[in-house]
Amino acid sequence: MAGILRKQGFDVQTVTDLSSLNAGALTGTRAVILNNVPAFKLPAEFLYALDVYVQTQGGGLMMAGGKNSF
């Protein structure tokens, strides 16, 4: 998906080290895509910030994956 978005002109940042995510990671972000990511692997601070990002700031969120994902 990242490659397709880049070809459309979007600036895409892919994060593989989930422990590096924090509230500051959402600064300037327009959308977050979680692909096959279990919630328990995301830092609690990031989950809280993600809730605020979507519900208060109107940020975009897409979640995709199988039965063991978010």
A tleap script that builds the chain and sets N, CA, C and O, in Angstrom:
source leaprc.protein.ff14SB
mol = sequence {
  NMET ALA GLY ILE LEU ARG LYS GLN GLY PHE
  ASP VAL GLN THR VAL THR ASP LEU SER SER
  LEU ASN ALA GLY ALA LEU THR GLY THR ARG
  ALA VAL ILE LEU ASN ASN VAL PRO ALA PHE
  LYS LEU PRO ALA GLU PHE LEU TYR ALA LEU
  ASP VAL TYR VAL GLN THR GLN GLY GLY GLY
  LEU MET MET ALA GLY GLY LYS ASN SER CPHE
}
set mol.1.N position { 0.813 -1.185 0.000 }
set mol.1.CA position { 0.000 0.000 0.000 }
set mol.1.C position { 0.866 1.261 0.000 }
set mol.1.O position { 0.528 2.250 -0.651 }
set mol.2.N position { 1.980 1.223 0.731 }
set mol.2.CA position { 2.847 2.405 0.794 }
set mol.2.C position { 3.343 2.805 -0.593 }
set mol.2.O position { 3.389 3.989 -0.926 }
set mol.3.N position { 3.715 1.809 -1.398 }
set mol.3.CA position { 4.198 2.095 -2.747 }
set mol.3.C position { 3.143 2.747 -3.617 }
set mol.3.O position { 3.441 3.666 -4.380 }
set mol.4.N position { 1.924 2.281 -3.507 }
set mol.4.CA position { 0.819 2.857 -4.285 }
set mol.4.C position { 0.580 4.302 -3.878 }
set mol.4.O position { 0.404 5.168 -4.734 }
set mol.5.N position { 0.573 4.567 -2.581 }
set mol.5.CA position { 0.361 5.937 -2.099 }
set mol.5.C position { 1.491 6.863 -2.536 }
set mol.5.O position { 1.248 8.013 -2.902 }
set mol.6.N position { 2.720 6.364 -2.497 }
set mol.6.CA position { 3.853 7.179 -2.941 }
set mol.6.C position { 3.715 7.538 -4.427 }
set mol.6.O position { 3.997 8.668 -4.825 }
set mol.7.N position { 3.280 6.571 -5.241 }
set mol.7.CA position { 3.101 6.835 -6.675 }
set mol.7.C position { 2.022 7.881 -6.922 }
set mol.7.O position { 2.026 8.546 -7.958 }
set mol.8.N position { 1.106 8.030 -5.982 }
set mol.8.CA position { 0.052 9.038 -6.091 }
set mol.8.C position { 0.506 10.395 -5.561 }
set mol.8.O position { -0.256 11.362 -5.587 }
set mol.9.N position { 1.759 10.467 -5.076 }
set mol.9.CA position { 2.310 11.740 -4.624 }
set mol.9.C position { 2.234 11.975 -3.123 }
set mol.9.O position { 2.546 13.069 -2.653 }
set mol.10.N position { 1.825 10.963 -2.365 }
set mol.10.CA position { 1.746 11.123 -0.918 }
set mol.10.C position { 3.104 10.875 -0.274 }
set mol.10.O position { 3.871 10.025 -0.726 }
set mol.11.N position { 3.390 11.616 0.772 }
set mol.11.CA position { 4.585 11.388 1.575 }
set mol.11.C position { 4.222 10.318 2.598 }
set mol.11.O position { 3.376 10.551 3.462 }
set mol.12.N position { 4.850 9.151 2.510 }
set mol.12.CA position { 4.497 8.010 3.347 }
set mol.12.C position { 5.665 7.646 4.254 }
set mol.12.O position { 6.803 7.519 3.802 }
set mol.13.N position { 5.373 7.481 5.523 }
set mol.13.CA position { 6.372 7.004 6.482 }
set mol.13.C position { 5.911 5.633 6.972 }
set mol.13.O position { 4.804 5.495 7.495 }
set mol.14.N position { 6.754 4.632 6.804 }
set mol.14.CA position { 6.440 3.278 7.250 }
set mol.14.C position { 7.195 3.008 8.551 }
set mol.14.O position { 8.407 3.209 8.629 }
set mol.15.N position { 6.467 2.551 9.569 }
set mol.15.CA position { 7.069 2.269 10.871 }
set mol.15.C position { 7.001 0.775 11.120 }
set mol.15.O position { 5.919 0.188 11.113 }
set mol.16.N position { 8.155 0.156 11.339 }
set mol.16.CA position { 8.188 -1.270 11.654 }
set mol.16.C position { 8.520 -1.522 13.112 }
set mol.16.O position { 8.175 -2.573 13.653 }
set mol.17.N position { 9.187 -0.572 13.758 }
set mol.17.CA position { 9.493 -0.676 15.184 }
set mol.17.C position { 8.384 0.014 15.963 }
set mol.17.O position { 8.456 1.215 16.226 }
set mol.18.N position { 7.356 -0.747 16.332 }
set mol.18.CA position { 6.183 -0.170 16.981 }
set mol.18.C position { 6.507 0.490 18.306 }
set mol.18.O position { 5.810 1.417 18.719 }
set mol.19.N position { 7.554 0.032 18.983 }
set mol.19.CA position { 7.913 0.628 20.273 }
set mol.19.C position { 8.404 2.062 20.118 }
set mol.19.O position { 8.475 2.798 21.102 }
set mol.20.N position { 8.743 2.468 18.901 }
set mol.20.CA position { 9.227 3.835 18.670 }
set mol.20.C position { 8.081 4.840 18.547 }
set mol.20.O position { 8.320 6.048 18.529 }
set mol.21.N position { 6.850 4.360 18.463 }
set mol.21.CA position { 5.704 5.258 18.301 }
set mol.21.C position { 5.378 5.974 19.603 }
set mol.21.O position { 5.385 5.378 20.680 }
set mol.22.N position { 5.091 7.269 19.479 }
set mol.22.CA position { 4.674 8.079 20.625 }
set mol.22.C position { 3.732 9.164 20.105 }
set mol.22.O position { 3.490 9.267 18.903 }
set mol.23.N position { 3.210 9.962 21.016 }
set mol.23.CA position { 2.249 11.008 20.637 }
set mol.23.C position { 2.835 11.957 19.593 }
set mol.23.O position { 2.125 12.399 18.689 }
set mol.24.N position { 4.100 12.266 19.709 }
set mol.24.CA position { 4.753 13.174 18.775 }
set mol.24.C position { 4.789 12.648 17.350 }
set mol.24.O position { 4.917 13.425 16.403 }
set mol.25.N position { 4.677 11.340 17.191 }
set mol.25.CA position { 4.705 10.746 15.855 }
set mol.25.C position { 3.504 11.182 15.020 }
set mol.25.O position { 3.533 11.078 13.794 }
set mol.26.N position { 2.458 11.666 15.668 }
set mol.26.CA position { 1.253 12.078 14.948 }
set mol.26.C position { 1.287 13.536 14.495 }
set mol.26.O position { 0.419 13.967 13.736 }
set mol.27.N position { 2.260 14.283 14.945 }
set mol.27.CA position { 2.368 15.692 14.583 }
set mol.27.C position { 2.528 15.840 13.077 }
set mol.27.O position { 3.446 15.274 12.483 }
set mol.28.N position { 1.642 16.593 12.472 }
set mol.28.CA position { 1.696 16.839 11.034 }
set mol.28.C position { 1.154 15.702 10.182 }
set mol.28.O position { 1.194 15.769 8.953 }
set mol.29.N position { 0.652 14.665 10.825 }
set mol.29.CA position { 0.141 13.498 10.104 }
set mol.29.C position { -1.302 13.725 9.683 }
set mol.29.O position { -2.098 14.265 10.451 }
set mol.30.N position { -1.639 13.320 8.479 }
set mol.30.CA position { -3.015 13.461 7.988 }
set mol.30.C position { -3.809 12.176 8.158 }
set mol.30.O position { -5.026 12.213 8.338 }
set mol.31.N position { -3.122 11.038 8.101 }
set mol.31.CA position { -3.813 9.753 8.226 }
set mol.31.C position { -2.858 8.697 8.768 }
set mol.31.O position { -1.650 8.752 8.537 }
set mol.32.N position { -3.421 7.742 9.488 }
set mol.32.CA position { -2.666 6.607 10.023 }
set mol.32.C position { -3.307 5.345 9.466 }
set mol.32.O position { -4.527 5.187 9.503 }
set mol.33.N position { -2.472 4.446 8.948 }
set mol.33.CA position { -2.948 3.158 8.468 }
set mol.33.C position { -2.286 2.079 9.302 }
set mol.33.O position { -1.061 1.966 9.328 }
set mol.34.N position { -3.098 1.286 9.985 }
set mol.34.CA position { -2.598 0.153 10.758 }
set mol.34.C position { -2.932 -1.105 9.968 }
set mol.34.O position { -4.103 -1.426 9.761 }
set mol.35.N position { -1.902 -1.813 9.532 }
set mol.35.CA position { -2.112 -3.004 8.725 }
set mol.35.C position { -1.619 -4.228 9.478 }
set mol.35.O position { -0.417 -4.441 9.630 }
set mol.36.N position { -2.567 -5.027 9.947 }
set mol.36.CA position { -2.260 -6.276 10.635 }
set mol.36.C position { -1.430 -6.038 11.900 }
set mol.36.O position { -0.433 -6.720 12.136 }
set mol.37.N position { -1.851 -5.069 12.700 }
set mol.37.CA position { -1.136 -4.697 13.926 }
set mol.37.C position { -2.014 -4.989 15.146 }
set mol.37.O position { -3.092 -4.411 15.277 }
set mol.38.N position { -1.566 -5.879 16.038 }
set mol.38.CA position { -2.324 -6.104 17.279 }
set mol.38.C position { -2.210 -4.889 18.204 }
set mol.38.O position { -1.126 -4.324 18.348 }
set mol.39.N position { -3.302 -4.488 18.821 }
set mol.39.CA position { -3.310 -3.305 19.688 }
set mol.39.C position { -2.315 -3.442 20.836 }
set mol.39.O position { -1.707 -2.453 21.247 }
set mol.40.N position { -2.142 -4.656 21.358 }
set mol.40.CA position { -1.244 -4.831 22.504 }
set mol.40.C position { 0.219 -4.581 22.157 }
set mol.40.O position { 1.051 -4.449 23.054 }
set mol.41.N position { 0.540 -4.515 20.873 }
set mol.41.CA position { 1.917 -4.225 20.467 }
set mol.41.C position { 2.188 -2.725 20.335 }
set mol.41.O position { 3.335 -2.311 20.167 }
set mol.42.N position { 1.138 -1.917 20.411 }
set mol.42.CA position { 1.309 -0.463 20.319 }
set mol.42.C position { 1.486 0.114 21.723 }
set mol.42.O position { 0.794 -0.306 22.650 }
set mol.43.N position { 2.400 1.067 21.894 }
set mol.43.CA position { 2.575 1.707 23.197 }
set mol.43.C position { 1.284 2.391 23.661 }
set mol.43.O position { 0.573 2.992 22.856 }
set mol.44.N position { 0.989 2.298 24.948 }
set mol.44.CA position { -0.239 2.874 25.515 }
set mol.44.C position { -0.338 4.372 25.219 }
set mol.44.O position { -1.419 4.871 24.906 }
set mol.45.N position { 0.781 5.089 25.317 }
set mol.45.CA position { 0.791 6.536 25.039 }
set mol.45.C position { 0.332 6.805 23.604 }
set mol.45.O position { -0.419 7.748 23.355 }
set mol.46.N position { 0.782 5.983 22.674 }
set mol.46.CA position { 0.410 6.168 21.279 }
set mol.46.C position { -1.077 5.874 21.073 }
set mol.46.O position { -1.750 6.600 20.341 }
set mol.47.N position { -1.593 4.830 21.703 }
set mol.47.CA position { -3.023 4.505 21.577 }
set mol.47.C position { -3.892 5.648 22.085 }
set mol.47.O position { -4.887 6.004 21.455 }
set mol.48.N position { -3.516 6.221 23.221 }
set mol.48.CA position { -4.264 7.355 23.760 }
set mol.48.C position { -4.203 8.540 22.791 }
set mol.48.O position { -5.219 9.172 22.505 }
set mol.49.N position { -3.006 8.827 22.295 }
set mol.49.CA position { -2.829 9.943 21.369 }
set mol.49.C position { -3.593 9.695 20.069 }
set mol.49.O position { -4.118 10.636 19.474 }
set mol.50.N position { -3.662 8.453 19.628 }
set mol.50.CA position { -4.390 8.113 18.415 }
set mol.50.C position { -5.884 8.383 18.583 }
set mol.50.O position { -6.541 8.861 17.658 }
set mol.51.N position { -6.414 8.078 19.756 }
set mol.51.CA position { -7.818 8.372 20.054 }
set mol.51.C position { -8.083 9.874 19.966 }
set mol.51.O position { -9.060 10.296 19.348 }
set mol.52.N position { -7.233 10.668 20.570 }
set mol.52.CA position { -7.374 12.135 20.531 }
set mol.52.C position { -7.209 12.639 19.100 }
set mol.52.O position { -7.955 13.509 18.650 }
set mol.53.N position { -6.241 12.094 18.401 }
set mol.53.CA position { -5.961 12.482 17.015 }
set mol.53.C position { -7.202 12.311 16.131 }
set mol.53.O position { -7.517 13.182 15.320 }
set mol.54.N position { -7.900 11.186 16.292 }
set mol.54.CA position { -9.069 10.899 15.456 }
set mol.54.C position { -10.297 11.667 15.941 }
set mol.54.O position { -10.958 12.344 15.154 }
set mol.55.N position { -10.600 11.562 17.231 }
set mol.55.CA position { -11.866 12.105 17.735 }
set mol.55.C position { -11.866 13.616 17.935 }
set mol.55.O position { -12.904 14.257 17.769 }
set mol.56.N position { -10.736 14.189 18.283 }
set mol.56.CA position { -10.684 15.620 18.563 }
set mol.56.C position { -10.109 16.416 17.401 }
set mol.56.O position { -10.607 17.489 17.061 }
set mol.57.N position { -9.060 15.879 16.800 }
set mol.57.CA position { -8.365 16.614 15.751 }
set mol.57.C position { -8.834 16.248 14.343 }
set mol.57.O position { -8.421 16.886 13.374 }
set mol.58.N position { -9.687 15.234 14.216 }
set mol.58.CA position { -10.222 14.857 12.910 }
set mol.58.C position { -9.252 14.131 12.008 }
set mol.58.O position { -9.413 14.143 10.788 }
set mol.59.N position { -8.236 13.492 12.594 }
set mol.59.CA position { -7.271 12.738 11.799 }
set mol.59.C position { -7.884 11.486 11.212 }
set mol.59.O position { -8.839 10.936 11.760 }
set mol.60.N position { -7.338 11.039 10.108 }
set mol.60.CA position { -7.832 9.839 9.452 }
set mol.60.C position { -7.202 8.588 10.025 }
set mol.60.O position { -6.028 8.591 10.396 }
set mol.61.N position { -7.978 7.516 10.101 }
set mol.61.CA position { -7.489 6.235 10.603 }
set mol.61.C position { -8.100 5.112 9.778 }
set mol.61.O position { -9.315 5.044 9.591 }
set mol.62.N position { -7.227 4.230 9.288 }
set mol.62.CA position { -7.671 3.030 8.590 }
set mol.62.C position { -7.023 1.839 9.252 }
set mol.62.O position { -5.814 1.835 9.487 }
set mol.63.N position { -7.818 0.828 9.556 }
set mol.63.CA position { -7.284 -0.414 10.144 }
set mol.63.C position { -7.640 -1.563 9.216 }
set mol.63.O position { -8.779 -1.677 8.762 }
set mol.64.N position { -6.665 -2.409 8.938 }
set mol.64.CA position { -6.889 -3.584 8.093 }
set mol.64.C position { -6.101 -4.750 8.662 }
set mol.64.O position { -5.082 -4.557 9.326 }
set mol.65.N position { -6.572 -5.949 8.403 }
set mol.65.CA position { -5.832 -7.121 8.848 }
set mol.65.C position { -6.731 -8.298 9.132 }
set mol.65.O position { -7.934 -8.268 8.876 }
set mol.66.N position { -6.120 -9.330 9.664 }
set mol.66.CA position { -6.821 -10.562 9.958 }
set mol.66.C position { -7.376 -10.609 11.360 }
set mol.66.O position { -7.470 -9.585 12.037 }
set mol.67.N position { -7.745 -11.805 11.797 }
set mol.67.CA position { -8.400 -11.969 13.101 }
set mol.67.C position { -7.500 -11.621 14.277 }
set mol.67.O position { -8.013 -11.370 15.368 }
set mol.68.N position { -6.201 -11.593 14.109 }
set mol.68.CA position { -5.279 -11.255 15.189 }
set mol.68.C position { -4.798 -9.817 15.155 }
set mol.68.O position { -3.904 -9.436 15.911 }
set mol.69.N position { -5.390 -9.018 14.276 }
set mol.69.CA position { -4.957 -7.623 14.185 }
set mol.69.C position { -5.768 -6.748 15.118 }
set mol.69.O position { -6.544 -7.247 15.933 }
set mol.70.N position { -5.590 -5.459 15.000 }
set mol.70.CA position { -6.134 -4.447 15.907 }
set mol.70.C position { -7.543 -4.785 16.353 }
set mol.70.O position { -8.145 -4.034 17.120 }
savepdb mol mol.pdb
quit
